[in-house]
Amino acid sequence: MPQFILIGKQSVGKSRLIEALAGETFNFISGTLGSRRPTVLEFRNVASHTVSRWFVRDRKTNQWEEHPIAMVMKKVGDAHEELGETVSPEPVYVRIESPVCVDMQIVDLPGFRDFALDTGKQIEQLVVGFMRDRRNVMLCVEQASDAANISVTILYTQVFQFAPRLWLSSLW
C-alpha cells in the first residue's frame, strides 16, 4: 500500500485534500495551535460496507478500536492537545474502511508555522525526517495565491536539490 506524506503550511487546505482522497467530510480538531504530531490515516476500500467504519489504534495496546466518527475526531484532537506547545514524532493512527475511498496510507504532518519559532523549528525537523524517507511520496500543498512564499517547495529543493518524489497541489 503506498504511503504519502502531506506537507505544507498550517491552514492551506491539507485537511480538505485528505477529505477528497477519503471520500469523507471530517475535521480533526487540534485547537488553536494545530497538529503537533503526525496523524497516520489508513484508507481501506471495503466494497461490502454500506457505510464507513472508523477506527483509532490505541497507543497503549496497539489494537484497533472502532468508534463513531465524532469520537475518532475527539481522540485525534486530544492526542494533539495533550502535547501542549511541544511537538512529538509519535503518530496517532486512524483507519477508515469505506466503499468510497482508495487503498492508501497518508501521513498528515503538522503544518509549518511562521509564528512560534521554537515549535516551528521542531515541526521543520519532524517533516524533513519524513521527507528523507525514500519510501514516502510527498504531497505538497501550497497556497496558489501567494507564489512568492512557496515555502514547502523551497525547503524541498534545499533538502534534495531536485524533485523526484514531489507532487505539488496548489489550492485556493
N, C-alpha and C positions, 0 to 999 in steps of 0.2 A: 504494500500500500504506500503510495507516495506521501512524503511529509513536506509540507510547505511551511515556511515561516513568514509571518505577516509583520512587516516593519514600516514605520512611518512616524510622523509627529503625532502628538496627542490631538484628538478631535479632528482628524482629517477624513474619517469615513471608513476606518478599518473594520469596525463592527458591522457596518452596512454591507461591506464586501463579504464578510463571513455569513451574514444572513442570506445573501443572494446564493452563496455556494451551498448552504444548508437547506435552502428552500423553506426556511422558517423565519418568523419575525420574533426576535427576543432582544433583551437588553441586559447585559451584565452591569450591575450597579457596583461601582467601585469608589463611591464617594467623590469628593471634590479633587482628590489627588490622582484619580485614575488608577489604572492597574499598576501593581508593583511586583508582580511575579508572572511568569509565563502561564498561560491558560492553554492546555493541550485539548483540542477538540477533535474527537474521532467520529467521523461520519460513516455510518453503515447503511447501505441501501438494503432494506428488507421489504421486498415487494409484497410479501404476505401481510404486512402490517396495514391496518386501515387508518391508524393514527400514529403519530410519532411517539416514541418512548425515550425518556431522558434518564441518564444515569450520571452519578458522580462517583469517582473512585475514592473510597475512604482512605485518608492519609495514614491512619494507624494500622488498619488491617490489610490495606491494598486490595480490598474487594470492591467490586462494582455494586452500587446500591441504586435502585430505581426510585425516582422521586417525581412528583408533579413539577412542571416547568418553573412555577413560582418558587418552589423550594430549591431547585437547582440554582436559580438566579441568586437567591439569598445565600446559599452555601458558597458560591463563587465570590460574591461580594464580600462575605465575611472573611474568606481566605485572604483577600487583598487587604481589607481593612485592618486585620489583626497585626499587620506589619507596621502600622503607624506610618512614619515618614521614611522608613527604610525600604530596601529592595532585596528580594530573595530570588535565587535561581531555582528554588524548589517549586515545581509547577503544581497547578491544580488541574485535575483531569476530568473531562466531561465527554460523555458518549451520547450520540443521537442515533437511534435506529428509526429509519423513516423510509416510506416508499418514494419520497421525492428528492432525496439527497444522493450524491455520488459517494462511492467508497474513497475516502481520503482522510488524511490527518493534517490538521493545520495548527500551528502554534501561534497564538495571538500574544505577541510580545508587548511589554509596556511601551507606550509611545514616548518619543523624545520630547523633552520639555526645554523651553528657552528660559524658564524661571527655575528656581530650586537647584542651584548649582551642584550641591553635593549629590542629591538624588539623581539629577541629570547625568552626572558622570558615572554613577553606579549603573544606570539604565544603559548608557552607551557601552560600557564594558560587558554587560549581560548580552546585549544584542550582538555585538561584534563576536562574542563567543559562539553564538548560534550561526552567524554568518560564515564563520570559518569552517564549520562542519560541512564537508563537501557532500554529504548525503541530503542536505536540505536544499530545497528550491525556494528562492526568495520571491515573495510578492511584495512589492514596494508600492506604498500608497503615498502620493504627494498631492498637495492641493494645486490643481491646474491653474488657478487664477494668480498664482504667485511664483512664476517660473524662476525668478531671481533667488528664491530661497528653497531650492530643491535639496534640502539638507541630507536626506537619506541617500540620494544618488551620489552626492558629493562624498559622503562617508564611505559608500561602497567603493567608489573609484580610488579613494585613499587606501583602503584596505587591500583591494585586489588588483588595481591598475587596469582591469578590463572587466567585462560583464558577461561571463559565460552562463551564469545561473540567475540572471536577473530578469524579472518580468515587471514592467512598470505600468501601474494603473494610476491614471490621473483622474481625480474626482472633482466634481463641482463645476 
